[in-house]
């Protein structure tokens, strides 16, 4: 007779959210302020792969100009006692460049293409994946890891749709970009807020302000993701990231506004709110340009409405009807269509 012995399984189960260090990517156009923002995360230390943090008062490794120096820095953080709570890799695209240089130098090649038949790109992806794995040692000891990266515009063709469109993506190779995005818990796209006004020829003109924003949810125009239930758009402040990173922020903290009050609108917001339903905004913009209140930059883009002379702007806003009448009179004299 066969005897069956039964035993109870002991399952180690934990309920609820688990607080752990974050793996994040923040990318956007050059000069938008990614490094400055990251410099206020909890106790950051920068791995400056492109030498672009000289203007910031932050802790950084003396040199990260070669792949050997970069991997050595990560190893030091993993083994040594230190006060840092966040590693900031600035930037991911220059990190990839340093890795390409390392692989080519090691194999005595001039270019990643010289390996032949795509072999160099495979080696690049494998080595980058190993680097991401090496960061686990930092995460295990409680450090956040944040990659900064530049953005680029690429044409995207969705396999289930006809046609293609432009979108912002990480400025990385098609081998490395998906590895970094999959690794990250959080991918934020940083950009300026831009409005458009229609010109006489029917084409749209961008009118940019100084306001910046963080996009946390994927959209057709850009890559983004988060695993924290964040809103689609976040203020470009480290305080907005507190639910994710927590901890004390670095540097001077501005006095918080009273909870009942919203942030003061920018001058651009106030101008649009006052006139966009009363006048043709293209006429308003061109009127201001002709009056010398706005001008074009050397690159050919229109400067921000936020740069209007404050006294002139207040006169506009104090008597909107008079200003609209002046714009319409000017537009009629130019043979332009006047808003009803």
C-alpha positions as CSV (number, residue, x, y, z in Angstrom):
1,X,0.0,0.0,0.0
2,X,1.4,3.3,-1.1
3,X,1.4,6.2,1.4
4,X,1.1,9.8,0.2
5,X,2.6,12.5,2.3
6,X,1.1,15.9,1.9
7,X,2.8,19.2,2.9
8,X,1.8,22.8,2.9
9,X,3.8,25.2,0.8
10,X,5.1,28.3,2.6
11,X,4.6,31.2,0.2
12,X,6.4,34.5,0.9
13,X,3.8,37.0,-0.2
14,X,3.8,40.7,0.4
15,X,0.8,43.0,-0.3
16,X,0.8,46.6,-1.3
17,X,3.2,49.0,-3.0
18,X,6.9,48.4,-2.6
19,X,9.1,51.5,-2.3
20,X,12.4,51.0,-4.2
21,X,15.0,53.1,-6.0
22,X,13.9,54.5,-9.4
23,X,15.2,53.9,-12.9
24,X,14.4,56.9,-14.9
25,X,15.1,58.6,-18.3
26,X,14.5,62.4,-18.8
27,X,15.1,63.5,-22.4
28,X,14.4,66.7,-24.4
29,X,15.9,69.3,-26.7
30,X,19.3,70.8,-25.9
31,X,19.1,73.6,-23.3
32,X,15.7,72.8,-21.9
33,X,17.2,72.4,-18.4
34,X,17.4,68.6,-17.9
35,X,20.7,68.8,-16.0
36,X,19.6,71.6,-13.8
37,X,16.4,69.7,-12.9
38,X,18.4,66.5,-12.2
39,X,20.8,68.4,-10.1
40,X,18.0,68.9,-7.5
41,X,17.2,65.2,-7.2
42,X,18.1,63.5,-3.9
43,X,21.9,63.8,-3.3
44,X,23.0,63.5,-6.9
45,X,26.4,62.7,-8.3
46,X,26.9,63.2,-12.1
47,X,28.6,60.9,-14.5
48,X,29.2,63.7,-17.1
49,X,30.0,61.8,-20.3
50,X,29.9,64.9,-22.5
51,X,31.4,67.6,-20.2
52,X,28.3,69.7,-20.1
53,X,27.8,70.3,-16.4
54,X,30.6,72.8,-15.8
55,X,28.0,75.5,-15.1
56,X,26.3,73.6,-12.3
57,X,27.3,73.4,-8.7
58,X,27.0,69.6,-8.4
59,X,29.1,66.6,-7.4
60,X,30.6,64.9,-10.4
61,X,33.3,62.3,-11.2
62,X,36.6,64.0,-12.3
63,X,36.5,62.3,-15.7
64,X,34.0,60.2,-17.7
65,X,35.6,60.6,-21.1
66,X,36.3,56.9,-21.8
67,X,34.3,53.7,-21.3
68,X,36.8,52.4,-18.8
69,X,36.4,55.6,-16.6
70,X,32.6,55.2,-16.8
71,X,32.5,51.6,-15.7
72,X,35.1,52.3,-13.0
73,X,32.9,55.1,-11.6
74,X,29.9,52.8,-11.4
75,X,32.1,50.2,-9.7
76,X,33.3,52.7,-7.1
77,X,29.7,53.8,-6.3
78,X,28.7,50.2,-5.9
79,X,31.6,49.3,-3.4
80,X,32.5,52.5,-1.6
81,X,30.8,54.3,1.3
82,X,29.4,57.6,0.1
83,X,26.5,60.0,0.8
84,X,25.0,60.0,-2.8
85,X,21.5,58.8,-3.4
86,X,21.1,59.4,-7.2
87,X,23.4,58.7,-10.1
88,X,22.8,61.0,-13.0
89,X,24.2,59.8,-16.4
90,X,24.5,63.0,-18.5
91,X,23.9,62.0,-21.3
92,X,22.8,58.6,-22.6
93,X,23.6,59.5,-26.2
94,X,27.2,60.5,-25.2
95,X,27.4,57.3,-23.1
96,X,26.6,55.3,-26.3
97,X,29.2,57.3,-28.2
98,X,31.9,56.5,-25.6
99,X,30.9,52.8,-25.8
100,X,31.2,52.9,-29.7
101,X,34.7,54.4,-29.3
102,X,35.7,51.7,-26.8
103,X,34.5,48.9,-29.1
104,X,36.2,50.3,-32.1
105,X,39.5,51.0,-30.3
106,X,39.5,47.6,-28.8
107,X,39.1,45.9,-32.2
108,X,41.3,48.4,-34.0
109,X,38.3,49.6,-36.2
110,X,37.6,53.0,-37.5
111,X,33.8,52.7,-37.4
112,X,31.1,50.5,-35.9
113,X,30.2,49.6,-39.4
114,X,33.7,48.1,-40.0
115,X,32.8,45.0,-38.0
116,X,30.7,43.9,-41.0
117,X,27.2,42.5,-41.4
118,X,25.8,44.4,-38.5
119,X,28.1,42.6,-36.0
120,X,29.2,45.9,-34.5
121,X,25.7,46.9,-33.7
122,X,25.0,43.6,-32.0
123,X,28.1,44.0,-29.9
124,X,27.0,47.5,-29.0
125,X,23.6,46.3,-27.8
126,X,25.1,43.4,-25.8
127,X,27.7,45.6,-24.1
128,X,25.1,48.3,-23.3
129,X,22.8,45.7,-21.8
130,X,25.6,44.5,-19.6
131,X,26.2,48.1,-18.4
132,X,22.5,48.4,-17.5
133,X,22.8,45.2,-15.6
134,X,25.8,46.5,-13.7
135,X,23.6,49.4,-12.4
136,X,21.7,46.8,-10.3
137,X,24.4,47.0,-7.7
138,X,23.6,50.7,-7.2
139,X,19.8,50.1,-7.1
140,X,20.4,47.3,-4.5
141,X,22.1,49.7,-2.2
142,X,19.3,52.2,-2.5
143,X,20.5,54.6,-5.2
144,X,18.2,56.0,-7.9
145,X,19.7,55.9,-11.5
146,X,18.7,58.7,-13.9
147,X,19.7,58.9,-17.5
148,X,19.5,62.3,-19.3
149,X,19.3,62.3,-23.1
150,X,18.8,64.6,-26.0
151,X,15.8,64.3,-28.2
152,X,15.7,63.9,-32.0
153,X,12.8,64.0,-34.5
154,X,12.4,60.9,-36.5
155,X,9.8,59.8,-39.0
156,X,7.6,57.0,-37.5
157,X,5.6,54.5,-39.5
158,X,3.0,52.6,-37.5
159,X,2.6,49.1,-38.9
160,X,-1.2,49.1,-38.4
161,X,-1.8,52.5,-40.0
162,X,-1.3,54.1,-43.4
163,X,1.2,56.9,-43.7
164,X,3.9,58.2,-41.4
165,X,4.5,61.1,-39.1
166,X,7.3,62.8,-37.2
167,X,7.8,62.3,-33.5
168,X,10.3,63.0,-30.8
169,X,12.5,60.1,-29.7
170,X,15.6,59.4,-27.8
171,X,18.8,60.4,-29.7
172,X,20.1,56.9,-29.6
173,X,20.7,54.1,-32.1
174,X,17.8,51.7,-32.8
175,X,19.8,49.0,-31.1
176,X,20.3,50.9,-27.8
177,X,17.1,53.0,-27.5
178,X,14.6,50.1,-26.9
179,X,17.0,48.6,-24.2
180,X,17.0,51.8,-22.2
181,X,13.3,52.5,-22.5
182,X,12.5,48.9,-21.4
183,X,14.9,49.2,-18.5
184,X,13.4,52.4,-17.2
185,X,10.4,52.7,-14.8
186,X,10.0,56.3,-15.9
187,X,10.6,58.0,-19.3
188,X,9.8,61.7,-19.3
189,X,9.9,64.0,-22.3
190,X,10.8,67.6,-21.4
191,X,9.9,70.4,-23.8
192,X,8.7,74.0,-24.1
193,X,5.1,74.9,-24.4
194,X,4.4,76.2,-27.9
195,X,1.2,77.7,-29.3
196,X,0.4,78.3,-32.9
197,X,-1.3,81.2,-34.7
198,X,-2.5,81.1,-38.3
199,X,-0.9,83.4,-40.9
200,X,-2.6,85.0,-43.9
201,X,-1.4,82.1,-46.1
202,X,-3.1,79.6,-43.9
203,X,0.2,78.3,-42.5
204,X,0.7,78.1,-38.7
205,X,3.4,80.0,-36.9
206,X,4.7,78.8,-33.6
207,X,4.7,81.3,-30.7
208,X,6.8,79.9,-27.9
209,X,7.0,80.9,-24.3
210,X,9.4,80.2,-21.6
211,X,7.1,77.7,-19.9
212,X,8.5,74.1,-19.8
213,X,6.7,70.9,-19.1
214,X,7.3,67.2,-18.5
215,X,5.2,64.7,-20.5
216,X,4.8,61.4,-18.6
217,X,2.5,59.4,-20.9
218,X,3.1,58.0,-24.4
219,X,1.6,60.0,-27.3
220,X,2.0,60.0,-31.1
221,X,4.3,63.1,-30.9
222,X,6.8,61.6,-28.4
223,X,7.9,58.6,-26.3
224,X,7.1,58.6,-22.6
225,X,6.0,56.2,-19.9
226,X,5.6,55.9,-16.2
227,X,4.6,53.1,-13.8
228,X,3.4,55.5,-11.1
229,X,0.1,56.6,-12.3
230,X,1.4,60.1,-12.9
231,X,-0.7,62.7,-14.8
232,X,0.0,63.1,-18.6
233,X,1.7,66.5,-17.9
234,X,3.9,67.6,-15.0
235,X,5.3,70.9,-14.0
236,X,9.0,71.2,-14.8
237,X,10.0,71.2,-11.2
238,X,11.7,68.6,-8.9
239,X,8.7,69.0,-6.6
240,X,6.5,67.4,-9.3
241,X,8.8,64.4,-9.2
242,X,8.6,64.0,-5.4
243,X,6.0,61.2,-5.5
244,X,8.5,59.2,-7.5
245,X,11.8,60.0,-6.0
246,X,10.9,61.2,-2.5
247,X,13.7,62.3,-0.2
248,X,15.2,65.7,0.3
249,X,15.8,67.7,-2.8
250,X,19.2,69.5,-3.3
251,X,19.7,73.2,-3.5
252,X,17.6,76.1,-2.5
253,X,13.9,75.3,-2.3
254,X,11.5,78.1,-3.4
255,X,8.8,79.1,-0.8
256,X,5.7,77.1,-1.6
257,X,2.7,79.0,-2.9
258,X,-0.4,78.8,-0.7
259,X,-2.3,75.6,-1.4
260,X,-5.5,77.4,-2.5
261,X,-3.7,79.5,-5.2
262,X,-2.7,78.4,-8.7
263,X,0.7,79.4,-10.1
264,X,0.5,82.9,-11.7
265,X,-0.1,82.7,-15.4
266,X,2.8,83.7,-17.7
267,X,2.5,86.9,-19.8
268,X,2.0,84.7,-22.9
269,X,-1.0,83.0,-21.2
270,X,-2.5,86.3,-20.2
271,X,-2.2,87.8,-23.7
272,X,-3.8,84.8,-25.4
273,X,-6.6,84.7,-22.8
274,X,-7.3,88.4,-23.3
275,X,-7.2,88.5,-27.1
276,X,-7.5,85.2,-28.8
277,X,-11.3,85.4,-29.0
278,X,-11.4,89.1,-29.9
279,X,-8.8,89.4,-32.6
280,X,-6.9,87.4,-35.1
281,X,-3.8,86.4,-33.2
282,X,-1.6,86.4,-36.3
283,X,-2.5,90.1,-36.7
284,X,-1.8,90.7,-33.0
285,X,1.7,89.2,-33.3
286,X,2.6,91.0,-36.6
287,X,1.2,94.3,-35.1
288,X,3.6,93.9,-32.1
289,X,6.5,93.1,-34.4
290,X,5.9,96.1,-36.6
291,X,5.6,98.3,-33.4
292,X,9.0,97.0,-32.3
293,X,7.6,95.2,-29.3
294,X,8.6,91.7,-30.5
295,X,11.4,90.6,-32.8
296,X,12.9,87.6,-34.5
297,X,15.9,85.7,-33.2
298,X,19.0,85.1,-35.3
299,X,17.7,81.6,-35.9
300,X,14.5,83.1,-37.5
301,X,12.1,82.1,-34.7
302,X,9.8,84.7,-33.0
303,X,10.9,85.6,-29.5
304,X,8.6,84.8,-26.6
305,X,5.6,87.1,-25.8
306,X,6.9,86.9,-22.3
307,X,9.6,89.3,-23.5
308,X,7.2,92.2,-24.1
309,X,7.9,95.4,-22.3
310,X,5.9,95.0,-19.1
311,X,4.5,98.5,-19.2
312,X,3.4,98.1,-22.8
313,X,1.8,94.7,-22.0
314,X,-0.1,96.2,-19.0
315,X,-1.5,99.0,-21.2
316,X,-2.7,96.3,-23.7
317,X,-4.4,94.3,-20.9
318,X,-5.8,97.3,-19.1
319,X,-7.9,98.3,-22.2
320,X,-8.4,95.3,-24.5
321,X,-11.1,96.9,-26.6
322,X,-8.8,99.9,-27.5
323,X,-5.9,97.5,-28.3
324,X,-8.1,95.3,-30.5
325,X,-9.4,98.3,-32.3
326,X,-5.9,99.5,-33.0
327,X,-4.9,96.0,-34.3
328,X,-8.0,95.8,-36.6
329,X,-7.4,99.3,-38.0
330,X,-3.8,98.3,-38.7
331,X,-4.9,95.0,-40.3
332,X,-7.5,96.7,-42.5
333,X,-5.0,99.2,-43.7
334,X,-2.8,96.2,-44.7
335,X,-5.7,94.6,-46.6
336,X,-5.9,91.8,-44.1
337,X,-8.9,90.0,-42.9
338,X,-10.2,91.5,-39.6
339,X,-11.7,89.3,-36.9
340,X,-15.4,90.0,-36.2
